[in-house]
Amino acid sequence: MEPKANRHLETEPVGTLMRKYAVPCIISLLVAALYNIVDQIFIANADYLGSYGNAANTVVFPLTVVALAVAVMIGDGACAFVSILLGRGKKEDAGTTIGNAIVLSLAGGFVVTIVYLLFADQILSLFGGTVNEETFRQSRQYFFWITLGIPFYMFGQAMNPIIRSDGSPKFAMVSTLAGALFNVIFDPILIYGLRWGMMGAAVATILGQIITAVLAIRYLVHMKAVRLSGRSFRLRGALIRKFIPLGLTSLLSQLSLVAAMAAINNMIRKYGAMDEVFSQAAFAQIPMAVVGIVMKFFQIVISVAVGMAAGCIPVAGYNIGAGRRDRAKSLFLLLLKFEALLGLIALAVVELFPKQLITLFGASNESSYYTAFAIKSFRLYLCMMPLATVNKGTFIYLQAIGKALASTMISMIREVVFGVGFAICLPLFFGLDGVLYSMPVSDLLTFVIAAFVIRGTLRELSTPITRESEVPSCSSPEI
């Protein structure tokens, strides 16, 4: 047995560890979410883009989430498995896991890019880009350039959790912040100064993603707890089959979110065309632009929720690997409390200050219909935020302690069965407002299911581990 690395994960107070790992992770994920949101703010306030640019951004956003889904499946799965391996003192196996994750993230980035370039028009149509001619034109331009940066984006996002698993959450945060800073600097230059429009927003984003990817490469050469060698990059099927399932929840939660957004975008296009106001050509893009903005605020809050939970992955995984279920239970309880608090704060903001929120996205340049629909959307769509944050934290923590199946099943029920199902069914009865009801109804019903799983998990974590076989094994002959 090799000497353990990162042993402080087993000895320091869980509250201290959660703060140490979760805060940088929250900042990293917030910054990653802000890439698209910053683009949308600058786009919305450019008088030659306005709500058409906002709508185009909304159409393309789910497609960046698809790339993110593949990246986080690889990165989060490797992070959880590496943490468990380090908890068991198996540093060589941890290095092989990281090397395989690097190869998979690079290959995945190129595959997604090729698919996007070959089927751009069909994909944009599927996500509601044909709401009107100008929205489709701007969507095509933005999508083409964003697609060129996909390999850098996926590599940087996949490496971020792996860097955290090596005990460097602050570096993971700094690398993402550096990329975001470049994006913020170049967005106004390219959009307002050079008037490159949607292309300018995309190019600024790509520059930031390249910076993050370069910094990740620099870190991988000088890792702390793990050392990479040429052998680390030889793909091992048996090993991949062990860490990919631990990231499956991350993949499916993101992909199912994309499915929900596709359903929502198409229902907005369909039922907006039946609305007395939004059936008019001059206002047709407003519902899609507004719901996209509301979802961006939701993305900010969920990034914090995911950051808190993802920051716990190395701590939880290490302690499960070391047989310390008592510490894993204490960490889970602490996480649930903070997730609920986050949701309550977010709920207060959207219910009390919706007009101020929408003003950030160029409402002063739009009609009164835009503002009125935006206020209603914020208050209805996000009215179950406390349950949404607790649900998301639960999904990820279950993944962190090796309960990939339970995590995946609940996540799929939330995003596909409820998220897509209600987005399609409720508008049949409530028209355009039915789209807004789909989110809170989904979160409420999911929480009912999650509550039973939380109770069972806490009971299980109260029972000490008595056999090594109860934790994930990596004894395959291939590694």
KEBA-573021 format. One line per field, with one value per residue (C-alpha): chain; x, y, z; residue in one letter. Coordinates in steps of 0.1 Angstrom, whole numbers, padded with zeros to 4 digits. Layout:
N
cadena <- c(A ...)
u <- c(X ...)
v <- c(Y ...)
w <- c(Z ...)
residuo <- c(A ...)
//
This chain:
479
cadena <- c(A A A A A A A A A A A A A A A A A A A A A A A A A A A A A A A A A A A A A A A A A A A A A A A A A A A A A A A A A A A A A A A A A A A A A A A A A A A A A A A A A A A A A A A A A A A A A A A A A A A A A A A A A A A A A A A A A A A A A A A A A A A A A A A A A A A A A A A A A A A A A A A A A A A A A A A A A A A A A A A A A A A A A A A A A A A A A A A A A A A A A A A A A A A A A A A A A A A A A A A A A A A A A A A A A A A A A A A A A A A A A A A A A A A A A A A A A A A A A A A A A A A A A A A A A A A A A A A A A A A A A A A A A A A A A A A A A A A A A A A A A A A A A A A A A A A A A A A A A A A A A A A A A A A A A A A A A A A A A A A A A A A A A A A A A A A A A A A A A A A A A A A A A A A A A A A A A A A A A A A A A A A A A A A A A A A A A A A A A A A A A A A A A A A A A A A A A A A A A A A A A A A A A A A A A A A A A A A A A A A A A A A A A A A A A A A A A A A A A A A A A A A A A A A A A A A A A A A A A A A A A A A A A A A A A A A A A A A A A A A)
u <- c(0000 0014 0014 -0017 -0017 -0041 -0045 -0058 -0091 -0095 -0084 -0095 -0130 -0155 -0167 -0132 -0127 -0160 -0151 -0116 -0128 -0163 -0156 -0130 -0153 -0182 -0162 -0149 -0184 -0199 -0172 -0178 -0215 -0208 -0191 -0224 -0242 -0216 -0219 -0257 -0254 -0231 -0253 -0285 -0271 -0258 -0284 -0278 -0283 -0309 -0336 -0327 -0292 -0306 -0328 -0299 -0279 -0307 -0309 -0271 -0267 -0281 -0256 -0227 -0242 -0240 -0202 -0201 -0220 -0194 -0166 -0180 -0189 -0152 -0139 -0163 -0161 -0123 -0124 -0146 -0126 -0092 -0103 -0114 -0081 -0061 -0081 -0070 -0034 -0033 -0015 -0004 -0039 -0050 -0024 -0037 -0072 -0062 -0042 -0072 -0095 -0072 -0073 -0111 -0117 -0095 -0111 -0146 -0139 -0130 -0160 -0185 -0169 -0171 -0208 -0217 -0200 -0216 -0252 -0254 -0286 -0305 -0293 -0303 -0337 -0342 -0335 -0360 -0337 -0363 -0386 -0378 -0353 -0331 -0328 -0318 -0291 -0276 -0278 -0258 -0231 -0227 -0229 -0202 -0176 -0185 -0181 -0145 -0137 -0154 -0122 -0105 -0138 -0142 -0106 -0106 -0139 -0129 -0095 -0110 -0125 -0094 -0072 -0094 -0090 -0052 -0057 -0055 -0090 -0075 -0056 -0087 -0105 -0077 -0075 -0112 -0111 -0082 -0102 -0133 -0113 -0101 -0138 -0149 -0121 -0126 -0164 -0169 -0139 -0152 -0190 -0190 -0156 -0152 -0190 -0183 -0217 -0224 -0190 -0173 -0191 -0180 -0144 -0140 -0154 -0129 -0099 -0109 -0113 -0079 -0063 -0081 -0069 -0033 -0032 -0047 -0019 0007 -0008 -0009 0028 0034 0007 0010 -0004 -0002 0026 0017 0039 0036 0018 -0009 -0022 -0028 -0065 -0076 -0111 -0117 -0105 -0127 -0157 -0151 -0148 -0172 -0202 -0193 -0196 -0227 -0250 -0232 -0236 -0272 -0282 -0267 -0280 -0315 -0313 -0306 -0336 -0357 -0344 -0352 -0387 -0391 -0378 -0401 -0431 -0423 -0421 -0454 -0475 -0460 -0473 -0508 -0505 -0523 -0491 -0462 -0478 -0469 -0436 -0420 -0425 -0421 -0386 -0394 -0406 -0375 -0352 -0368 -0369 -0333 -0324 -0344 -0327 -0293 -0301 -0311 -0278 -0260 -0278 -0274 -0237 -0234 -0254 -0233 -0201 -0209 -0217 -0188 -0164 -0174 -0166 -0128 -0136 -0165 -0148 -0116 -0135 -0156 -0124 -0109 -0139 -0150 -0187 -0193 -0175 -0193 -0226 -0216 -0206 -0238 -0259 -0239 -0242 -0280 -0283 -0263 -0281 -0315 -0301 -0289 -0323 -0341 -0318 -0322 -0360 -0361 -0341 -0363 -0396 -0385 -0362 -0373 -0374 -0338 -0326 -0341 -0327 -0292 -0302 -0312 -0349 -0346 -0343 -0373 -0411 -0433 -0443 -0408 -0405 -0440 -0433 -0399 -0412 -0438 -0413 -0389 -0415 -0433 -0405 -0381 -0406 -0393 -0356 -0350 -0361 -0341 -0309 -0314 -0322 -0291 -0268 -0283 -0277 -0240 -0233 -0248 -0224 -0195 -0200 -0202 -0241 -0241 -0273 -0294 -0280 -0286 -0321 -0333 -0316 -0332 -0366 -0362 -0349 -0365 -0397 -0407 -0387 -0395 -0429 -0443 -0428 -0448 -0480 -0487 -0489 -0518 -0538 -0522 -0508 -0475 -0478 -0476 -0440 -0433 -0452 -0431 -0400 -0416 -0438 -0408 -0387 -0416 -0422 -0385 -0380 -0407 -0386 -0352 -0364 -0368 -0333 -0317 -0332 -0320 -0285 -0281 -0292 -0266 -0238 -0246 -0234 -0196 -0178 -0167 -0154 -0132 -0155 -0181 -0160 -0153 -0125 -0098 -0082 -0087 -0057 -0055 -0044)
v <- c(0000 0034 0062 0083 0117 0145 0129 0162 0154 0127 0148 0185 0195 0190 0226 0239 0215 0224 0261 0254 0234 0247 0284 0281 0256 0280 0308 0286 0275 0310 0323 0295 0303 0340 0334 0331 0356 0383 0378 0382 0414 0431 0418 0431 0465 0468 0489 0470 0436 0439 0413 0395 0390 0379 0354 0341 0336 0317 0294 0286 0283 0248 0237 0249 0229 0197 0202 0210 0178 0156 0175 0173 0136 0130 0155 0149 0111 0112 0137 0114 0082 0098 0111 0076 0062 0087 0079 0043 0053 0042 0072 0053 0043 0079 0091 0066 0078 0114 0105 0086 0115 0139 0118 0114 0151 0160 0134 0144 0181 0174 0151 0176 0203 0183 0173 0210 0222 0196 0199 0236 0246 0215 0218 0255 0248 0221 0246 0272 0293 0298 0320 0347 0354 0378 0356 0327 0348 0359 0324 0310 0335 0331 0293 0290 0309 0294 0259 0267 0271 0239 0218 0244 0248 0211 0205 0233 0223 0186 0195 0218 0191 0170 0198 0201 0164 0169 0193 0226 0242 0277 0271 0256 0289 0311 0294 0299 0335 0344 0331 0351 0383 0380 0375 0406 0428 0418 0417 0455 0460 0435 0442 0480 0491 0470 0462 0426 0417 0380 0370 0395 0380 0345 0354 0370 0338 0317 0338 0333 0295 0292 0310 0285 0255 0267 0272 0237 0222 0241 0226 0190 0191 0200 0181 0177 0144 0126 0122 0116 0094 0082 0051 0073 0082 0046 0041 0013 0001 -0014 0017 0040 0018 0026 0064 0073 0060 0083 0112 0099 0120 0152 0142 0133 0163 0186 0167 0165 0202 0206 0184 0206 0238 0224 0216 0250 0269 0251 0255 0292 0295 0275 0291 0326 0325 0320 0349 0382 0403 0379 0367 0400 0399 0428 0411 0374 0370 0385 0353 0334 0362 0367 0331 0328 0356 0341 0307 0325 0339 0303 0291 0316 0302 0266 0272 0282 0251 0228 0245 0238 0201 0196 0212 0184 0156 0152 0154 0130 0106 0105 0098 0071 0055 0057 0042 0074 0073 0095 0124 0118 0121 0153 0168 0159 0175 0206 0208 0204 0233 0256 0246 0254 0288 0296 0288 0310 0340 0335 0333 0366 0383 0371 0379 0413 0427 0412 0446 0454 0421 0425 0460 0444 0428 0459 0462 0500 0495 0473 0476 0475 0440 0428 0442 0429 0394 0393 0402 0375 0350 0356 0353 0322 0302 0305 0303 0269 0278 0264 0230 0233 0239 0211 0187 0196 0193 0159 0146 0156 0144 0109 0108 0118 0089 0063 0061 0068 0048 0066 0100 0093 0081 0110 0135 0119 0120 0157 0168 0144 0130 0162 0189 0179 0164 0194 0218 0200 0192 0223 0248 0226 0239 0273 0285 0304 0306 0268 0270 0291 0267 0237 0245 0249 0219 0198 0209 0203 0167 0159 0171 0146 0118 0132 0134 0097 0091 0117 0099 0065 0078 0094 0062 0042 0067 0061 0025 0021 0003 -0031 -0046 -0030 -0043 -0018 0010 0012 -0011 -0007 -0041 -0048 -0065 -0037 -0012)
w <- c(0000 -0011 0015 0014 -0003 0008 0043 0057 0040 0067 0096 0093 0104 0076 0078 0073 0043 0028 0029 0016 -0014 -0021 -0022 -0050 -0068 -0065 -0080 -0108 -0118 -0114 -0137 -0162 -0162 -0165 -0199 -0216 -0193 -0198 -0236 -0232 -0211 -0237 -0265 -0249 -0245 -0280 -0299 -0332 -0316 -0288 -0282 -0315 -0302 -0268 -0285 -0306 -0274 -0259 -0289 -0288 -0250 -0248 -0274 -0252 -0224 -0245 -0247 -0210 -0203 -0219 -0202 -0167 -0171 -0177 -0152 -0123 -0128 -0127 -0097 -0076 -0085 -0080 -0046 -0036 -0049 -0030 0001 -0003 -0010 -0047 -0063 -0094 -0103 -0097 -0122 -0148 -0143 -0149 -0180 -0195 -0186 -0205 -0237 -0235 -0231 -0261 -0283 -0271 -0279 -0315 -0321 -0308 -0329 -0361 -0355 -0348 -0379 -0401 -0389 -0377 -0394 -0384 -0348 -0346 -0360 -0334 -0306 -0318 -0339 -0366 -0345 -0371 -0398 -0379 -0349 -0371 -0389 -0356 -0342 -0371 -0367 -0330 -0332 -0359 -0339 -0305 -0321 -0330 -0293 -0281 -0278 -0255 -0235 -0230 -0220 -0195 -0179 -0177 -0160 -0135 -0111 -0117 -0105 -0074 -0067 -0067 -0037 -0056 -0056 -0057 -0089 -0105 -0095 -0108 -0142 -0148 -0135 -0158 -0188 -0177 -0173 -0209 -0220 -0200 -0215 -0251 -0252 -0252 -0275 -0301 -0297 -0292 -0305 -0337 -0339 -0347 -0333 -0324 -0338 -0315 -0284 -0295 -0302 -0268 -0252 -0272 -0261 -0225 -0230 -0245 -0215 -0191 -0212 -0212 -0175 -0170 -0191 -0170 -0138 -0151 -0157 -0120 -0101 -0063 -0052 -0085 -0112 -0148 -0171 -0206 -0194 -0178 -0213 -0225 -0225 -0201 -0208 -0174 -0157 -0178 -0170 -0133 -0134 -0162 -0143 -0114 -0138 -0155 -0133 -0144 -0180 -0178 -0156 -0183 -0213 -0197 -0191 -0228 -0236 -0213 -0229 -0264 -0253 -0236 -0266 -0290 -0267 -0265 -0303 -0307 -0280 -0284 -0319 -0304 -0280 -0288 -0284 -0292 -0324 -0339 -0358 -0340 -0306 -0316 -0302 -0267 -0249 -0260 -0251 -0217 -0207 -0218 -0194 -0165 -0171 -0170 -0135 -0126 -0140 -0117 -0086 -0097 -0103 -0066 -0056 -0078 -0067 -0030 -0038 -0063 -0038 -0014 -0040 -0031 0006 0005 -0019 0002 0034 0018 0005 0039 0056 0074 0068 0099 0083 0050 0068 0087 0054 0037 0064 0063 0025 0027 0051 0029 -0002 0014 0026 -0009 -0024 0001 -0007 -0044 -0040 -0021 -0049 -0078 -0060 -0047 -0075 -0109 -0126 -0115 -0127 -0162 -0165 -0166 -0199 -0219 -0208 -0212 -0249 -0252 -0252 -0221 -0231 -0227 -0191 -0180 -0193 -0178 -0143 -0145 -0157 -0129 -0102 -0116 -0132 -0101 -0072 -0060 -0059 -0024 -0035 -0068 -0049 -0024 -0052 -0072 -0041 -0034 -0070 -0069 -0033 -0041 -0071 -0049 -0025 -0053 -0056 -0093 -0100 -0074 -0084 -0121 -0117 -0097 -0120 -0150 -0134 -0126 -0160 -0185 -0170 -0152 -0170 -0205 -0197 -0180 -0205 -0232 -0213 -0191 -0221 -0234 -0205 -0196 -0229 -0227 -0189 -0188 -0198 -0167 -0144 -0156 -0136 -0101 -0105 -0116 -0086 -0061 -0072 -0075 -0039 -0027 -0042 -0031 0005 0007 -0008 0015 0045 0033 0026 0060 0076 0056 0064 0101 0097 0098 0069 0079 0046 0020 -0007 0003 -0014 -0051 -0061 -0088 -0087 -0124 -0140 -0165 -0139)
residuo <- c(M E P K A N R H L E T E P V G T L M R K Y A V P C I I S L L V A A L Y N I V D Q I F I A N A D Y L G S Y G N A A N T V V F P L T V V A L A V A V M I G D G A C A F V S I L L G R G K K E D A G T T I G N A I V L S L A G G F V V T I V Y L L F A D Q I L S L F G G T V N E E T F R Q S R Q Y F F W I T L G I P F Y M F G Q A M N P I I R S D G S P K F A M V S T L A G A L F N V I F D P I L I Y G L R W G M M G A A V A T I L G Q I I T A V L A I R Y L V H M K A V R L S G R S F R L R G A L I R K F I P L G L T S L L S Q L S L V A A M A A I N N M I R K Y G A M D E V F S Q A A F A Q I P M A V V G I V M K F F Q I V I S V A V G M A A G C I P V A G Y N I G A G R R D R A K S L F L L L L K F E A L L G L I A L A V V E L F P K Q L I T L F G A S N E S S Y Y T A F A I K S F R L Y L C M M P L A T V N K G T F I Y L Q A I G K A L A S T M I S M I R E V V F G V G F A I C L P L F F G L D G V L Y S M P V S D L L T F V I A A F V I R G T L R E L S T P I T R E S E V P S C S S P E I)
//
